[in-house]
Amino acid sequence: MADAPFDPSGAVTFDLSVGRVSLAHASARVLAPADGLTQLCEAAGEDATRTFGRAIGTSMGERVAQRVTESGIESMTIEGYLEQVRGEFAIAGLGVVSIERWGSALLFVVEHASVPLHLVAAVLDGALEASTGRKTMCAKLMESGERSRFLVTGQATAERVSAWLGEGVSWGEVIVKLHVGGDATKPRGEA
């Protein structure tokens, strides 16, 4: 079965008579300035921001799963899945999402994020888990201008990635280390 395209028709509704903004198949929403949300996240701290982000992502993932219930998420191509997540991010005003593959590593690339990146990572975590049923972590690999890359992985690998990045290992070398079992000190091409 072909992937269903993301259809934004009726995704956001404004009921001015009661002062409510709603997303299809979701509870009421509030429009807020991104810089105010950034300040709130900074004041709340990383743990509270991650919890908040996962809640946003979970709602997104549930809507994705609901839209593809007929064919099932397992039958979607990665491109079809990306289209659904990209639409959700765009409607929420969180940026533009794409995917890159580096060997067996899957990366989400987010451009023009309007909120802190640890919030973006948590939104991705929640969306992935709610739509696929798999618990993952999106570890930030790099940030350059308006573009950030997040590695989709498990908790233990996310912690290793964070440690390597903290030691000054480049994000590209982190990918190499993951592919060779964590030991990238051996010259490439040698056994």
N, C-alpha and C positions, 0 to 999 in steps of 0.2 A: 504494500500500500504506500502511496506517495505521502510525503510529509505534508501536513496541513499548514498553510502559511499563517503567519500571525495576522490576525484581523483586529485592528484597533477600533473598529466601529462600535460605538456604545461602550467602550472600555471605561471611559471616565464620564460621569454624569454630574451635573450641577443642578441641585434643586434649590433655587433661590428663595422659594416660599418658606422653606424651613432652615435655610442656611447650611446646606449639607453638600459635601463633595463625596462621591462614592466611586469605587471601582467595581466592575462586574464581579459578582460572586465574592465580595469582600465587605468588611465592615466599613463604616464611615472613615473618611480621610480628612486630613488637615493640610492645607497649603501653608508652607512656612519658608522663610528665606534661608537659603543654603548657608550663608555666613552665620546666621543665628543658630542653626542646627550644629554647625561646626563648633561654635562657642559652647553650646550645651554639651556636646560630646567631650570636649576638652575638660569641662568642669566635672562631668560625671565620671571620667576615668575610663581606662581601656576595658575593664571587665563589664561595666554597665553598658558601654558603647557596643561591645560584642553581643551582649544579650539583646539589646535593642535591634541591632543589625540582623541577627539571626531571626528575630520575629518578623522583620520586614521581608527577609528572604524566604522564610517559611510560607508566608502568605503568597508570595510570588510563585514559589514552587508548587503550591497547592492549586493555583489557578492554571499553571502549565499542565499539571497532571489532569486536571478536570477537563481541559480542552482536548486532550489526546486520549481520553478514556476509551473511545471506540477501538482505536488501533493499538493502544498501549505504548508506553514510553520506550519499551524494549525494541519496538519495531521502527522507531525513528532513527534517521541518520543523525550524525553529529551536527551536520549543517541545519537540519530541521529543528533539532533541539536548540541550537544556538539562536535561530530566528525567534523562537519563543522567549528565550531569556533576554535577548536583545530588546524585544518589544516591551517586556516588563520593565527593564532598566530605563528605557526611553520614557515610558509613561511616568515612572517615578522621578524622572529628572536626575538620575544617578550617573549618566554618561553613556558612552557607546561601547558595547561589548563585542569582542571577536575572540576567536580561538586560534592558537598556534600549537603545532605538534613539533616537538624536538625529540626525535627518536620515539621512545615509548612514553615520554613526558607530555602531559596535556597542560597547557597554560591558557588561562583566561587573560585577555588583554583588555584593559579598560582605559578609554581615552575620554578626556574632558570631565573627569569625576568632579562633582560639585561639593563633595563631602570628604571627611578624612578617610584615608585609605584603609585603616583598620575597620571602619564601618563598612566600606565597600567589600572587604574580604569576608566579613561576617554575613553580609547580605548574600554573597555568592555561596557561602557555606550552607545557609538556611535554604536557599533555593534549590541547591543540588540535593540535599538530603530529603526535602519535602517532595521533590518531583521524581527522584530515582529510588528513594528508600535506602540509599547508601550514605553512611556518615563519612564525610570528607572534611579536609581543612584546605583552605586556599591561602597558601603562604606567599607573602609578598616577596618577589624576587628582585624587582627593580622599579625605580621611578625615574623617569626622564621627561622633564617638561610636562606635557599633557598626557603622557602614556605611562601606564604601569602594567607590570606582568605579575600574575599570581599562579603559582604551581598548585595543581589539584593533587592532593596527596592525603595520607593518613596523619594522625596526631604525632606519632613518633618521628616520622620523616620530616614533618613540619618543624619540629623542635631541632632536628639535626641541621636542616636548611638554615634556620634562624641563627644557630651557633656558627655555622660556616660563614654566613654573611657578616656576622659580628666580628669574625676573625679577619675580615677583609677579602675573603674569597669572592671573585666576581660571580655574577649570576650565571654566566655561561659555563664557568668552571664547576659551579654547583650542579648543573645539569650533567656534566661529564662525570663528576664524582658519583652521582646517583646511578648512572648507567654502568659504571665499572665497580659497583659494590662499595662505594664510599672511599676507595683508595685511588686517588688520581695522581699519586706521587710517582707511579711507574711511567716511564716514557711510553707514549702511544705507539702502537705497532709492534711492541715487544711482548713476548709471553711471560 
